[in-house]
Amino acid sequence: MVFVLWGVTLAAFVISHVVPADPAAAALGNNAREAQLQEFRVRNGLDKPMVVQYGVYMERLFHGDLGTSLRTQNGIAADLAQFFPATLELTLVAVIFALFIGLPLGMLAALRHNRPPDLLARVFALVGGATPVYWLAILALNVFHERLGWLPGPGRIDAYSLAPPVVTGLVTVDALLAHDSEVLVDALRHLILPGLVLGAFSAALLTRMTRSAMLEVLSQDYIRTARAKGLPGRRVIWKHALRNASLPILTVLGSLFGSLLTGAVLTETIFSWPGIGGYATSSAVSLDFPAVMGVTLVAGLAYSVVNLLVDLLYVVFDPRISFS
């Protein structure tokens, strides 16, 4: 994991510093004088060679310092702590939606192979995987918020609601800790539309993967043997088939969680969600290299941790796998 994160920092640093643009001019504007630009470069270490800048960055990183944002002039760790919980909350809801839709639909498609439920699941997987996120987000807002008025629009809570005291940064959890049921319900309602939009692609992919894995397992001899021995159908499906089909599903789920965590830019923009995606986009546009490095490092760490958890879960679902 350490080497992966080191590679991530090196690649992000090189890519961000070979961009033919001046971050000082981007931060101070076109009207800044040359003396001001030079003072900004010296103050932020931008006047040093790239190798020296990377060395200084890594030294600070080893001491837990992610640097200072050129755009906000805040500590990047503080900025990430402000924006990351919103993205994490949205990602968790999207994954829950994907699981509740994709897993049962994929199982139903496999159990009803080449029948109407299978056809329905295949159409859903095809349409869900091919639908652009921005189009689905605009459609959902137009139908469920503007026309029907069933669900709230952009934002994490209504404008007239008083946010609970920040403890975790997750509004739903903070509302629970503050025993504020009104804000909790409000926050949950605001999560439905962006969560469904963000989780739609994942649900489609999970449906396809679950169907494929289950079809392969259901065709195995030990499944036919279990049925021939008279085991109840539910026990055969849940204990023998689903458990053995869970490894590829877990792998896909881990990849999806990582990609959702760092790829929610469009959803966050359309729903005015104050997450890390919007922060990353603003930082990249304004050539805020330290902030881009911080976001990239968090993304790499998230991928590594999720994949590590998936590897650990392999042992739980498949007794043939052991740590030794």
Summary of the structure (lengths in Angstrom):
residues: 324
radius of gyration: 23.7
end to end distance: 18.9
largest distance: 84.9
contacts: 1035
relative contact order: 0.15
helix: 74%
strand: 1%
